[in-house]
Amino acid sequence: MPEKLTALEVDTQTDPSVAKQYDDETPKHEQINDFFKIVDKLKVGLLITQRSSVGPVARSMAIARRDNAKFLYIANAHSKKFEDLKNSDTVGITFQDSSSQNWVSITGTAKVSNSDPRIKEVYTPFLSAWFGDLGDGKHTGKYDDPRMTLIEVTPSYVVYWKSTSTALGFAKEVTLGAMTGQVANTGLLRELTAEDLKQAL
């Protein structure tokens, strides 16, 4: 049920609509496992790089593989994202599940390589559709194509929302909160720091 605000809470300068959502009680290992469950279900999210004179630039990308808390992507070395990564290795990854209201935001650092043996491990024939065969016997769209480049993202901070409501329950909480002035209680907001994530790296 939506929570009623008290005068004391309003005076604390900590907005209760935010503070009460943070989950500081669930053990971190459980929070990490829930984080993995959410991203493994979604698989496709936005990879965000920093572009000079522009700012954050996002594009939709599928995860090639998750290695514990690290995320692997395959991309074309000629795409603009690699120019971005030369200037700044700080990246973001976001996921949104509209069916459950779960979402994830990741901040981390990226390393790139076109000789990493994991390229062959994560390669699938479907990847070739994004590269094409240029007909020169070298740029074939296969795992040994020199354009095939691995991006490995190591998270340093994660914040995510785990819904605790069904779709009907979510609508009920929001409607009741809007009508009564109480704070809707639909899920848990969790933070994982670099120190927390060490146990999963």
C-alpha positions in Angstrom: 0.0 0.0 0.0 1.2 3.6 -0.6 3.0 5.0 2.5 1.7 8.1 4.3 4.2 10.9 4.7 4.8 12.5 8.1 5.7 16.1 8.9 9.0 15.0 10.3 10.0 13.3 7.1 9.1 16.4 5.1 11.4 18.4 7.3 14.4 16.1 7.0 15.3 17.4 3.5 15.4 13.8 2.3 12.4 13.3 0.0 10.7 10.2 1.3 9.4 9.3 -2.1 13.1 8.6 -2.9 14.6 7.6 0.4 12.0 4.9 1.2 12.6 3.1 -2.1 16.3 2.4 -1.4 16.9 -1.2 -0.3 19.6 -1.3 2.3 18.4 -4.5 3.9 18.8 -7.2 1.3 22.3 -8.8 1.4 24.6 -7.6 -1.4 25.1 -11.0 -2.8 21.3 -11.4 -3.3 21.2 -7.9 -4.9 23.9 -8.9 -7.3 22.1 -12.1 -8.2 18.9 -10.2 -8.9 20.9 -7.7 -11.0 22.2 -10.6 -13.1 18.7 -12.1 -13.5 17.3 -8.8 -14.8 20.0 -8.2 -17.4 20.2 -11.8 -18.5 16.5 -11.7 -19.3 16.7 -8.4 -21.3 20.0 -9.0 -23.2 19.6 -5.9 -25.4 20.2 -2.4 -23.9 21.7 0.9 -24.7 25.5 1.3 -24.8 26.4 4.9 -24.1 29.7 6.5 -25.0 31.1 10.0 -24.6 31.6 11.9 -27.9 33.8 15.0 -28.1 31.8 18.2 -28.6 28.5 16.3 -28.3 28.3 14.5 -25.0 26.6 11.1 -24.3 25.7 9.1 -27.4 23.6 5.9 -27.0 22.9 3.0 -29.3 21.0 -0.2 -28.9 23.3 -3.3 -28.7 22.9 -6.9 -27.8 25.2 -8.4 -25.2 27.4 -11.1 -26.7 28.1 -12.6 -23.3 28.2 -11.7 -19.6 31.3 -12.8 -17.8 30.3 -12.5 -14.2 29.8 -8.8 -13.8 31.6 -7.9 -17.1 29.7 -7.3 -20.3 31.0 -8.3 -23.7 29.9 -6.8 -27.0 31.0 -7.3 -30.6 31.1 -4.3 -32.9 32.6 -3.0 -36.2 35.9 -1.3 -35.6 35.0 1.3 -38.1 31.9 2.5 -36.2 32.0 5.9 -34.5 31.8 4.4 -31.1 35.4 3.4 -31.2 36.5 7.0 -31.8 34.4 7.8 -28.7 36.2 5.1 -26.7 39.6 6.5 -27.8 38.7 9.8 -26.1 37.0 8.3 -23.1 36.8 4.8 -21.8 33.9 5.7 -19.5 30.6 4.2 -20.7 27.1 3.6 -19.6 24.7 0.7 -20.2 21.0 0.9 -19.6 18.2 -1.7 -19.7 14.4 -1.2 -19.5 11.8 -3.9 -19.1 8.4 -2.3 -19.8 6.5 -5.5 -18.9 7.8 -5.6 -15.3 9.0 -2.0 -14.8 12.5 -3.3 -14.0 15.4 -1.1 -15.2 19.1 -1.1 -14.8 21.8 1.7 -15.2 25.5 0.7 -15.3 28.5 3.0 -15.3 31.9 1.4 -16.1 35.0 1.4 -18.2 35.5 -0.2 -21.6 38.5 -2.0 -23.1 38.6 -2.9 -26.8 40.5 -5.6 -28.7 40.2 -7.1 -32.2 42.6 -10.0 -31.3 40.9 -11.2 -28.1 40.2 -15.0 -28.4 36.8 -14.5 -26.9 35.7 -13.0 -30.2 35.7 -16.5 -31.7 33.9 -17.8 -28.6 31.0 -15.4 -28.7 30.8 -15.2 -32.5 27.5 -16.5 -34.1 26.7 -16.5 -37.8 24.0 -13.9 -37.2 26.7 -11.4 -36.4 27.8 -11.5 -40.1 24.6 -9.8 -41.1 25.9 -6.6 -39.4 29.2 -6.7 -41.2 28.6 -8.2 -44.6 31.1 -10.0 -46.9 33.1 -7.4 -48.9 34.3 -10.1 -51.2 38.1 -9.6 -50.7 38.6 -12.8 -48.7 39.5 -10.8 -45.6 36.4 -8.8 -44.6 34.1 -11.8 -44.6 31.9 -11.0 -41.7 33.3 -14.0 -39.9 35.0 -14.2 -36.5 38.5 -13.5 -38.1 37.3 -10.4 -39.9 39.7 -7.6 -38.8 36.6 -5.4 -38.2 35.3 -7.7 -35.5 36.2 -6.0 -32.2 35.4 -7.0 -28.7 34.2 -4.3 -26.2 34.5 -5.4 -22.6 32.7 -3.3 -20.0 33.7 -3.6 -16.3 31.1 -1.9 -14.1 32.1 0.4 -11.4 28.6 1.4 -10.3 25.2 -0.1 -10.8 21.8 1.2 -9.8 18.6 -0.8 -10.6 15.0 -1.1 -9.9 13.4 -4.4 -9.0 9.6 -4.3 -9.2 7.7 -5.9 -6.4 4.3 -5.4 -8.0 2.3 -7.1 -10.7 1.1 -4.9 -13.6 -2.3 -4.6 -11.8 -0.7 -3.9 -8.5 1.5 -1.2 -10.0 -1.4 0.6 -11.5 -3.3 0.3 -8.2 -0.4 1.7 -6.2 0.1 4.6 -8.6 -3.6 5.5 -8.8 -4.0 5.3 -5.0 -0.9 7.4 -4.4 -2.1 10.0 -6.9 -5.5 10.2 -5.2 -4.4 10.2 -1.6 -1.1 12.0 -1.7 0.7 8.9 -0.3 3.9 7.5 -1.8 3.3 4.5 -4.2 5.3 1.5 -3.1 6.0 -0.6 -6.3 9.5 -1.9 -5.9 13.1 -1.6 -4.6 15.9 0.7 -5.7 19.3 -0.8 -5.2 22.9 0.5 -5.6 26.0 -1.6 -6.1 29.4 0.1 -5.8 32.7 -1.0 -7.2 33.5 -2.6 -3.8 30.2 -4.6 -3.9 30.9 -5.7 -7.4 34.4 -7.1 -6.6 32.8 -10.2 -5.3 31.3 -10.8 -8.8 34.3 -9.9 -11.0 
